[in-house]
């Protein structure tokens, strides 16, 4: 594979950033990869994994001289990052990102970038519930879409260069309007996360005996919800804050459809239920036929510290653990441990 960019700067090196770094390094898609992260522990991990040629805690230092800068942080940090890197961006550089809300990405990045720089926002529609540089793997994007949402008037050569990189990573590339992207992703990605967080939250308020049975007899549907609900909370908080209108619109439509199904169940309307369930089966078949099933992640050995016995899970799900007094005590313990 030929070199596409000389110097690529990755601002943020979690699941997506580290997967991109791994693929670029593996296939020699750039001459040099620079990783930026706020945490020294993260930078040390990146050095140990050898997925970047340089590491730095300073985003401006990472972006200096880069042909491509990809912002891979939660969206709440975008504006400050753009302000930080703007003075050092070389003329003709391309700035992109991997965020899940594209109108907000443009609004937070574009005002701070010099006119000599090309902004090509992007969204790789791929991922797992894991986070951090150790969670990444080079085949994450294979067979999945990356959506580019360049603002009107963006240099076509810059857009094609970014598209070429994503195709080299195994992704299929589509270009669309940012607002249209946000509406589509609201129903295909954002609302499913709302549902997952809600149903897992409901489980935390069940009686203790029922909680243990929920964990013990968790069927595939509930397990899928818990996998989605394990996604990075900071990232998803920022997604909902920045795509609230589209998410609320799609939630409204969903609640109307849920009301139809609720009525069918209440009055024993089997025909309506069968029609809805059949439609769902066809959608699932379409997703599989389009190759949009979740890619298998590489085997990761379980860390003993992350292992939670049933007793611990019951305690975490108990109603008492969510009462204000209990939460206050936990916060106080965390403050003392950091002191």
C-alpha positions in Angstrom: 0.0 0.0 0.0 1.4 3.4 -0.9 1.9 6.3 1.5 -1.1 8.7 1.5 0.0 11.2 4.1 3.5 12.1 5.3 2.6 12.9 8.9 -0.6 12.0 10.6 -1.5 13.4 14.0 -4.1 11.6 16.1 -5.5 13.9 18.8 -6.9 11.3 21.2 -5.9 7.7 21.0 -8.8 5.5 22.3 -10.5 2.7 20.5 -11.0 4.5 17.2 -7.7 6.5 17.2 -5.6 3.5 18.2 -7.3 1.3 15.6 -6.6 3.9 13.0 -3.0 4.1 14.2 -2.5 0.4 14.0 -3.8 0.2 10.5 -1.7 3.1 9.3 1.4 1.6 10.8 0.7 -1.9 9.6 0.1 -0.9 6.0 2.5 2.0 5.9 -0.2 4.5 4.9 1.8 7.4 6.4 5.5 8.0 7.0 5.0 9.1 10.6 2.2 8.8 13.1 2.0 11.1 16.2 -0.3 10.3 19.1 -1.6 12.9 21.5 -3.3 12.2 24.9 -3.7 14.1 28.1 -2.8 11.2 30.3 0.9 10.1 30.7 -0.4 6.6 31.4 -2.1 6.5 28.0 1.0 7.8 26.3 3.1 5.2 28.0 0.7 2.5 26.8 0.9 3.8 23.3 4.7 3.6 23.4 4.6 0.1 24.8 2.2 -1.0 22.1 4.4 0.7 19.4 1.4 2.1 17.5 2.8 5.6 17.1 6.2 7.0 16.1 5.9 9.9 18.6 3.7 10.7 21.6 3.0 14.0 23.2 0.6 15.5 25.8 0.4 18.7 23.7 -2.1 18.7 20.8 -0.3 21.6 19.1 3.0 19.8 19.2 1.3 16.7 17.6 -0.3 18.8 14.9 2.8 20.8 14.0 3.8 19.9 10.5 1.1 17.3 10.0 -0.5 16.7 6.7 -3.5 15.2 8.4 -4.9 15.9 11.9 -7.7 13.5 13.1 -9.5 14.6 16.3 -10.4 11.3 18.1 -11.6 12.8 21.4 -15.1 13.1 22.9 -16.8 16.0 21.2 -16.9 18.2 24.2 -13.1 18.9 23.7 -13.3 19.8 20.0 -13.4 23.6 20.4 -10.4 23.8 22.7 -8.5 21.4 20.5 -9.2 23.5 17.4 -8.0 26.6 19.2 -4.9 24.9 20.3 -3.8 23.4 17.0 -4.9 26.3 14.7 -1.7 28.4 15.0 0.7 25.5 14.0 -1.3 24.0 11.2 0.6 24.2 7.9 -1.1 25.5 4.7 -2.9 22.7 2.9 -3.2 20.5 6.0 -6.4 18.5 6.4 -8.3 18.4 9.7 -10.8 15.6 10.2 -12.4 13.8 13.1 -14.3 10.6 14.0 -17.2 12.0 16.0 -20.8 10.8 15.7 -22.4 14.2 15.3 -21.3 16.0 12.2 -23.1 19.4 12.3 -21.7 20.0 15.8 -18.3 18.9 14.7 -18.3 21.5 11.9 -19.6 24.2 14.2 -17.0 23.5 16.9 -14.0 23.1 14.6 -14.4 25.3 11.6 -14.5 28.8 13.3 -11.1 28.3 14.8 -9.2 26.9 11.8 -7.2 29.0 9.3 -8.6 29.4 5.8 -5.6 27.7 4.4 -6.7 24.4 6.0 -9.2 21.9 4.7 -11.9 20.6 7.1 -13.2 17.1 6.2 -15.2 15.7 9.1 -15.6 12.0 9.2 -17.5 9.3 11.1 -16.3 5.6 11.0 -19.5 3.7 11.8 -17.7 0.9 13.6 -16.7 0.2 17.2 -17.0 -1.9 20.2 -18.0 -1.3 23.8 -14.3 -1.2 24.8 -12.2 2.0 25.1 -8.6 3.0 25.4 -5.6 2.3 23.2 -5.4 -1.3 24.2 -8.9 -1.9 22.8 -8.1 -1.0 19.2 -7.3 -3.4 16.4 -6.3 -2.8 12.8 -9.3 -4.6 11.2 -12.0 -2.6 13.1 -13.1 -0.6 10.0 -13.1 -3.4 7.4 -16.4 -3.7 5.6 -18.0 -0.9 7.6 -19.0 2.6 6.4 -17.1 5.8 7.0 -19.2 8.8 6.3 -17.6 12.1 5.3 -19.5 15.4 5.7 -17.3 18.1 4.2 -18.9 21.6 4.3 -19.9 23.1 0.9 -16.9 24.3 -1.0 -14.4 22.0 0.6 -11.5 21.2 -1.7 -12.4 18.0 -3.5 -8.8 16.7 -3.6 -8.7 17.0 0.2 -11.9 15.0 0.5 -10.7 12.3 -1.8 -7.4 12.0 0.1 -9.3 11.4 3.3 -11.6 8.9 1.6 -8.5 7.1 0.2 -7.1 6.7 3.7 -10.4 5.2 5.0 -10.7 2.9 2.0 -7.1 1.7 2.6 -8.3 0.9 6.1 -10.9 -1.4 4.7 -13.9 0.9 5.0 -16.6 1.8 2.5 -16.9 5.5 2.1 -20.0 7.7 1.7 -20.2 11.5 1.5 -23.4 13.2 2.7 -24.7 16.4 4.2 -24.0 16.8 7.9 -27.6 17.4 9.0 -28.8 14.3 7.1 -26.0 12.3 8.7 -27.2 13.4 12.2 -30.8 12.4 11.5 -29.8 9.0 10.1 -27.4 8.2 13.0 -30.0 9.3 15.5 -32.1 6.3 14.8 -29.4 3.8 13.8 -27.0 4.5 16.6 -28.0 7.2 19.1 -31.5 6.1 20.0 -30.4 2.4 20.4 -28.0 3.6 23.0 -30.7 5.6 24.8 -32.8 2.4 24.9 -29.8 0.3 26.2 -28.9 2.8 29.0 -32.6 2.9 30.0 -33.3 -0.8 30.1 -30.1 -1.5 32.0 -31.0 1.3 34.3 -34.4 -0.3 34.9 -32.7 -3.5 36.0 -30.9 -1.6 38.7 -34.2 -0.7 40.4 -35.6 -4.2 40.6 -36.0 -6.1 43.8 -32.9 -7.8 45.0 -34.1 -11.4 44.2 -35.2 -10.4 40.7 -31.8 -8.6 40.0 -29.9 -11.8 40.7 -32.1 -13.7 38.3 -31.7 -11.0 35.6 -28.0 -11.5 35.8 -28.1 -15.3 36.1 -30.6 -15.8 33.3 -29.6 -12.9 31.0 -30.8 -13.8 27.5 -29.1 -12.7 24.3 -31.3 -9.6 24.0 -30.5 -8.3 27.5 -26.8 -9.2 27.0 -26.8 -7.1 23.8 -28.2 -4.2 25.7 -25.6 -4.5 28.5 -22.8 -4.5 25.8 -24.1 -1.3 24.3 -24.6 0.3 27.7 -20.9 -0.5 28.5 -19.8 2.1 25.9 -17.8 5.1 27.0 -20.0 7.4 29.1 -18.2 10.6 28.3 -18.4 10.0 24.6 -22.1 9.3 24.7 -22.9 12.1 27.0 -21.3 14.5 24.4 -23.2 12.8 21.5 -26.6 13.3 23.2 -25.8 16.9 24.1 -24.7 17.7 20.6 -27.4 15.8 18.6 -30.3 16.4 21.0 -32.9 17.7 18.5 -32.5 14.7 16.1 -32.4 12.2 19.0 -35.5 13.7 20.6 -37.3 13.7 17.3 -36.5 10.0 16.7 -37.4 9.1 20.3 -40.8 10.7 19.8 -41.4 8.5 16.7 -40.2 5.5 18.6 -42.5 6.1 21.5 -45.4 6.4 19.1 -44.5 3.0 17.7 -44.0 1.5 21.2 -47.5 2.7 22.0 -48.9 0.8 19.0 -47.2 -2.4 20.1 -48.3 -1.8 23.8 -51.9 -1.5 22.6 -51.6 -4.7 20.5 -50.2 -6.6 23.5 -52.9 -5.3 25.8 -55.8 -6.3 23.5 -54.3 -9.5 22.2 -53.9 -8.2 18.6 -51.8 -11.0 17.3 -52.0 -9.8 13.7 -50.4 -6.4 14.5 -47.7 -8.0 16.6 -46.9 -10.6 13.9 -46.7 -7.8 11.2 -44.3 -5.7 13.4 -42.1 -8.7 14.3 -41.9 -9.8 10.7 -40.8 -6.3 9.6 -38.1 -6.5 12.3 -36.9 -9.8 11.0 -36.6 -8.4 7.4 -34.6 -5.4 8.7 -32.2 -7.7 10.5 -31.7 -9.7 7.3 -31.0 -6.5 5.4 -28.4 -5.5 8.0 -26.6 -8.8 7.7 -26.8 -8.8 3.9 -25.2 -5.3 3.9 -22.3 -6.6 6.0 -23.2 -4.2 8.9 -23.0 -6.8 11.7 -20.5 -6.0 14.5 -17.0 -7.1 13.6 -15.4 -9.7 15.9 -12.8 -8.1 18.2 -9.5 -9.8 18.7 -9.2 -12.0 21.8 -8.4 -9.9 24.9 -7.4 -11.7 28.1 -9.7 -10.8 31.0 -8.0 -8.8 33.7 -8.5 -10.3 37.2 -9.3 -6.8 38.6 -12.3 -6.5 36.3 -13.8 -9.8 37.2 -16.9 -9.3 39.3 -18.5 -12.2 41.2 -22.3 -12.5 41.4 -22.3 -11.1 44.9 -20.6 -7.9 43.8 -23.0 -7.5 40.9 -25.9 -7.9 43.1 -24.6 -5.2 45.4 -24.0 -2.8 42.5 -27.6 -3.4 41.3 -29.2 -3.1 44.7 -31.6 -0.2 45.3 -29.6 0.8 48.4 -26.6 1.4 46.2 -28.4 4.1 44.3 -29.8 6.1 47.2 -28.4 9.6 47.7 -26.7 8.8 51.0 -24.9 5.8 49.5 -23.8 7.9 46.5 -22.5 10.6 48.8 -20.4 8.1 50.8 -18.9 6.7 47.7 -18.0 10.2 46.5 -16.4 10.9 49.8 -14.3 7.7 49.7 -13.1 8.6 46.2 -12.1 12.1 47.3 -10.1 10.7 50.2 -8.4 8.1 48.0 -7.3 10.8 45.6 -6.0 13.1 48.4 
